[in-house]
Amino acid sequence: MTRRIRIAMFVPALAVLGGLLAWSLVAIPKFGDYRGPYGYVLNRVVVPERHMSNVVTSVVFDYRGFDTMGEEFILFIAVTGIVLLLRKQERDDAGELGDEIGSPGVRIAGTLAVGVSVLVALWLIAFGFVTPGGGFQGGAALASSVLLVFLVASWRSWSGLANDKVLDPLEGIGAGGYVVVGLVALVDGLPFLTNLLGPGKTGTLVSGGSATFVNWCAGIEVAAALLVLFSEFLEEYIVPLARGGGTT
Amino acid sequence: MSVAPYLVAGWICVIGIYGIVTSRNLIHLALCLTVTQSSTYILLLAIGYVKGGGPPIFKGVKLGTTAVDPVVQSLTLTDIVVSVTVLALILALALNVHKEADTINPDEIGELSG
């Protein structure tokens, strides 16, 4: 299909879409005029019923925990696909790269920053049911703070931390652990993913009940998935550089 | 401007689709797809907004305080993380196309071959 045909097909489609969008604007409630019952109901009942003060996380890992399991498996399958496409059979050695950061200031301040950001990430996951945060946000922050090792040290330090021997099991634990927590409820004769240990004590690390485990599994899964992704793409970039004897 | 957020969502959706249709580069195409996807986040958050509402987090806030809809927020936050990995999958496919066809211009790739 040539470019011209594609654009010729796009113009009428755009006109139809534009018409539909304009039509929808006529009847949509005004911005701020929220009608749906779910928001009002959840904001009232979550704290008394589930003892979680972060209603968003309670929706993600408790009320809609089954749906989030599906989302987690999309993540898992996407990362599996990336590994299938990019991972080589024999791992190339990029040891001759010579990309160690020379400045001691950058190395020391950077290493401290890694520690601080890992701590912030773990805090985001741990207090997900209390204050803003949760497994998804904390997992993304955790992966980014590990990536900082590559920026402030070297490829060798990074690949020592984030390689398939470490990450593949963690990804499996994250995805599988979520399902296991759900299945434990079945053993007890209750519906899948029922919050068994809940409600916990509001404002504490265990205020999520058994959803606390689900939250941690999601955090591990997201962090491992993003790290696999970073390491596969970085390897794709670094290994040819090392073969060419170049430096970053 | 009570419809402004919806107009923004509609505009971002359309401009992303325009980018996809006219793209000459698979990486650009993948990013345009992400732009289109982002319009759904704006739409969801706009629908869930309650006038004068605070965040749906009741740590140190009296129960019953007006807050925005938490459901749309939870949908958006999980999707942001998932969309990053799906984008990465598309980029990995683009890398493979470049290895096979030696181009990432969708018009020059020609017929799909197994």
Chai-1 contact restraints between the chains, C-beta under 6 A:
chainA,res_idxA,chainB,res_idxB,connection_type,confidence,min_distance_angstrom,max_distance_angstrom,comment,restraint_id
A,R3,B,D107,contact,1.0,0.0,6.0,A-B,restraint_1
A,R6,B,V21,contact,1.0,0.0,6.0,A-B,restraint_2
A,F10,B,V21,contact,1.0,0.0,6.0,A-B,restraint_3
A,L21,B,G10,contact,1.0,0.0,6.0,A-B,restraint_4
A,L25,B,V3,contact,1.0,0.0,6.0,A-B,restraint_5
A,L25,B,Y6,contact,1.0,0.0,6.0,A-B,restraint_6
A,K30,B,S2,contact,1.0,0.0,6.0,A-B,restraint_7
A,F31,B,S2,contact,1.0,0.0,6.0,A-B,restraint_8
A,F31,B,P5,contact,1.0,0.0,6.0,A-B,restraint_9
A,F31,B,A46,contact,1.0,0.0,6.0,A-B,restraint_10
A,G32,B,Y49,contact,1.0,0.0,6.0,A-B,restraint_11
A,G32,B,K51,contact,1.0,0.0,6.0,A-B,restraint_12
A,Y34,B,V50,contact,1.0,0.0,6.0,A-B,restraint_13
A,Y38,B,V71,contact,1.0,0.0,6.0,A-B,restraint_14
A,G39,B,D69,contact,1.0,0.0,6.0,A-B,restraint_15
A,L42,B,P70,contact,1.0,0.0,6.0,A-B,restraint_16
A,N43,B,P56,contact,1.0,0.0,6.0,A-B,restraint_17
A,N43,B,A67,contact,1.0,0.0,6.0,A-B,restraint_18
A,V47,B,F58,contact,1.0,0.0,6.0,A-B,restraint_19
A,V47,B,L63,contact,1.0,0.0,6.0,A-B,restraint_20
A,S53,B,F58,contact,1.0,0.0,6.0,A-B,restraint_21
A,S53,B,K59,contact,1.0,0.0,6.0,A-B,restraint_22
A,N54,B,I57,contact,1.0,0.0,6.0,A-B,restraint_23
A,V55,B,P56,contact,1.0,0.0,6.0,A-B,restraint_24
A,V55,B,P70,contact,1.0,0.0,6.0,A-B,restraint_25
A,V56,B,P56,contact,1.0,0.0,6.0,A-B,restraint_26
A,V56,B,P70,contact,1.0,0.0,6.0,A-B,restraint_27
A,V56,B,Q73,contact,1.0,0.0,6.0,A-B,restraint_28
A,V56,B,S74,contact,1.0,0.0,6.0,A-B,restraint_29
A,V59,B,P70,contact,1.0,0.0,6.0,A-B,restraint_30
A,V59,B,V71,contact,1.0,0.0,6.0,A-B,restraint_31
A,V59,B,S74,contact,1.0,0.0,6.0,A-B,restraint_32
A,V60,B,S74,contact,1.0,0.0,6.0,A-B,restraint_33
A,E71,B,T78,contact,1.0,0.0,6.0,A-B,restraint_34
A,E71,B,V82,contact,1.0,0.0,6.0,A-B,restraint_35
A,I74,B,V82,contact,1.0,0.0,6.0,A-B,restraint_36
A,L75,B,V82,contact,1.0,0.0,6.0,A-B,restraint_37
A,L75,B,T85,contact,1.0,0.0,6.0,A-B,restraint_38
A,A78,B,T85,contact,1.0,0.0,6.0,A-B,restraint_39
A,A78,B,V86,contact,1.0,0.0,6.0,A-B,restraint_40
A,A78,B,L89,contact,1.0,0.0,6.0,A-B,restraint_41
A,V79,B,T85,contact,1.0,0.0,6.0,A-B,restraint_42
A,G81,B,L89,contact,1.0,0.0,6.0,A-B,restraint_43
A,I82,B,A88,contact,1.0,0.0,6.0,A-B,restraint_44
A,I82,B,L89,contact,1.0,0.0,6.0,A-B,restraint_45
A,I82,B,A92,contact,1.0,0.0,6.0,A-B,restraint_46
A,L85,B,A92,contact,1.0,0.0,6.0,A-B,restraint_47
A,L85,B,N96,contact,1.0,0.0,6.0,A-B,restraint_48
A,L86,B,A92,contact,1.0,0.0,6.0,A-B,restraint_49
A,V130,B,K59,contact,1.0,0.0,6.0,A-B,restraint_50
A,T131,B,K59,contact,1.0,0.0,6.0,A-B,restraint_51
A,F136,B,L77,contact,1.0,0.0,6.0,A-B,restraint_52
A,F136,B,T78,contact,1.0,0.0,6.0,A-B,restraint_53
A,F136,B,V81,contact,1.0,0.0,6.0,A-B,restraint_54
A,A140,B,V81,contact,1.0,0.0,6.0,A-B,restraint_55
A,V222,B,V81,contact,1.0,0.0,6.0,A-B,restraint_56
A,A225,B,T85,contact,1.0,0.0,6.0,A-B,restraint_57
A,L229,B,A88,contact,1.0,0.0,6.0,A-B,restraint_58
